[in-house]
Amino acid sequence: MDASVVVVGAGPAGLMLAGELRLAGIDVIVLERLVRRTGESRGLGFTVRTLETFDQRGLLPRFGDLHTGTEGHFGGIPLDFGVLGAGHRAARTVPQSVTETVLESWARELGADIRRGHTFLSLDQDETSVAVRVGTDSGEQTLRARYLVGTDGGRSSVRKAAGFDFPGTAATTELLLADIRGVDVTPRMTGEVVSGGMVMAAPLGGGVHRVIVGERGTPPRRRDGPPRYDEVADTWKRLTGADISHAEPVWVSAFTDATRQVTEYRRGRVLLAGDAAHIHLPAGGQGMNTSIQDSVNLGWKLAAVLRGTAPAGLLDTYHTERHRVGRQLLANTRAQSLLILGGDEVQPLRDVLGELLAYEDVARHLAAKVSGVEIRYDVGGGRHPLLGARLPALRLTAGRRTTSSTALLRSGRGVLLDLEDNRWLRRRAAPWRDRVDIVTATPEEALAAPEEALAAPEQASAAPEAPAAHPTSAVLLRPDGYVAWAAPGSHHDLPTALDRWFGPARTRLRDRSRTRSRER
């Protein structure tokens, strides 16, 4: 094998996955057709979920001073994310180019082999490996890996080569984007529906502004490259009356409202993450953030399978958990597309939704949905309100040191938090110490059910039956920060949960190894 995993595509999803795999000690090669980063930034900013993810891996300081806020929108209708609580502030203006720079540096430091100027050509998989044919300036070569992951964007070559079904709706309209400097543009941060379409403008810092224009009734064009800047300036003038033609374009691009999702995130030894698995109108900056979360969900599971400690079917939970998230993403972006791009016939709907958003429960529901904080995974059921949800950042005192739940996840391992100094509980978890850190700590604040633990209607089967009757005494965290077990209130006991998410106990693994040796 040339590597345990080959990842195609060095965007945020691919680089995040490479870092997660290296954190778990898995060798990985990342193939990227571009010789160098373009500096272009389709994605912009982080949701609170992505900020938490970067925090749990110790990456936040690498981004410098982050300007956060609670302003957002749903389909161009203003939405205050402050309804989710004081800790739910998003970073709105971090360019994707900066994100890629940080993630590539992190992945390389951990030992990821990132090969630029390498173009994916084809694949051939069997029961034990995947052969990946690659083109370079010096010719073709074939790499062999145990798994291949396509993170190569909406036009994914890996997706096509592996034969994934990619159903959905075709594009009906085209929007133009340009980052420009040398001109003052009135901010239109949440997007603004005007008589002829939609316009948006946001300052990015350093005298650069991003403008987006969508002219109603403009069908998608077949393009061999990016649009000309004069197309953007002309459309902006028709829709706003303002002249930005004298600005200097930093870069120009076009995108559509096409909406598609693969029917499965895994086919044998080939998996997809990010835009390779789902495309949609980039409403509210959800695409890049969801892609990063895909990789964080996949990384630790794939690593466990490769190390031989994972239970059967753990890798299948990547599809079951993230396909549903992707499906909800497409539903909310399609709804926003109608609000943003629809004509006068949609105005009554905009008016009614604007009225409904004055109700805190409605605002909280939509804010949680588009920021990803409502996600809950099915971890086996129970009565505890944290089950399947992400544990809110929790300050802890462990012995003489102060730490936090996010800091305890820096190593990319599971964490059992013993909050009541329960020696019996720690003894039960001891056989999993090679995969799970067991930490006795005292929380500095009450551990209550977070707003984000509220399940969406289609997730009702995974929702808690009732609030926990007693204070939380222990929680088991997966490496991605989601609660796999909690006491009191889980239907399963701790060893069952450990076995499901982290594989058989160490003694059972040794017994299984001896059995295989005798059979040989």
Phi, psi and omega in degrees: 000135174283331177197157174293321181225134167251129177249129178255116179114118182254046169271191181304319182294313182294319181290321177297317180296318178300316179296318180296318179294317179293327177300328180267005176084016181265132179283136187216139172247130176252124179256129180225127183290331180284138179290326178214160178296143183281337186086355178284154187222087176291311178281150184212111174091170183234139169283171180297326179297318180290321175302318179295321179297314178295324178296317183289346174254006177074023186266343186304318180300336181290343180271357180074205180286118179262127176269114184249160179198177182247004182281136177203194179203164170231107182062033180088355178266122185306139182219125181264111180287356175297343179294343179277351181121165187298332184275000186257070177249134181259155173262116193265339192234033176271114181296147178301329179299323177291317179302315180295322178298314180296313183292323178293319178298316179298312182297319179294319179300326180279352176106012177293140179265100184257118186246108178273158183074023180242116184257126176293133181246313182196172178218159175212116183246150172231197185288342186241344186198176176231129174264126184244117178270130189232140175253137176226175178299333183266004179128197181255154175212161178240127177252144178242133181219164178283329177219151175237133178237124176268116174234039189259033167084181187298335179257033188315122174287327178295316179303315181292317183294327182273353176078028177293138171284139187225064184284163178157205182246138180286163179295141176245342181210163181239140175241148182247143182229141174212136167263125188229157175224163178088017179207144175271130180236131178296123182299136172225071195298323185262006185084146184223125177280122179243176188301327183257359182161225183224141175226149176216145176214136181214135176286136180253357183095157179067024180079008180260137176239146171258131174237141176230134179227139175225112182268124183300136179085007179269110181286158178297145178252147173282119185237141173268349181199189181291158176292161175284151180296329181295335174296317179295311183297320180294317179294319179300318181292320179297324185272331185243340185085354182267146181258115177242018185294336181276359179288158175266117179284128174280314172198157185226143180208173177223151175212170185231182178260018177304140184226115182214154175212137177295151181284340178214141180271355181218133170231099182064243182258015177244129180234158178236149176215154177071212184298340175296335182260337184204135175233154185190170172298128182285069182269123177076014177067029185279334189300304182297321181295317177296322180298317178298318179294325174305312184294324179291324177292320184283322191304307185290330179289315179296321178297318180295321177297316182292328178283346180084012180259350187284145173289159178300133176089357180299319181294333177293336180291342174300314178294310186298324181279314188273335176296320179295319177299315179297321179297319178292324176300312180296323180296315184285329178285329175293320177298317179294325178300318178298319181290321184281318190257351180289161181270206182298334182294341181268349185303318177301323178294318177300317181297315181294316180295323176300321178292319181294326181292349174288342177274128187299322181296321179293314180299319181294319180299311182289322179297318179294324182292310185282343177263353177083003185281353179272359185295132175223129178264153178279105182251012175119356175084166180147182186260353183281132185292348180268349186301126179082349179267168176278135179291125176300149179307127188230123175282137187226151169247117180241105186065238180260003183249152175258134181217196179210163179296325179290321179296326180292344181266004184302327184281350181078017178257167172289159180223127170258115178265112175267107186263002181229019179051057185262100183297322180296319179297316181294325178295321181294328181272348187306322181295351179253014184299336180288348181234342186230129174277129180256115188236124173266123186208162177244125179289141180276352175217164181297138177267098184253169177291123180283157176301326183288350178282352178292125184280147172288158183309318184283353179258016188302328182295337181262357185285154179292148180283328181194159178299151177297140184278340184230161178302151180294129180256338180196149173222144175252120181257132169289165179299341178271003175093001180269147186278117180266340182198146178211151179231139357276161171126350178279146176290328183260155175280170185299312180301325178296317179294318178298319180295320182294316188262340184234002175091176182300151178299158185304318180296323180290326176296320179295318179298319180295321179296318179296321180297316179297322180295318179295322180295323179292000000 
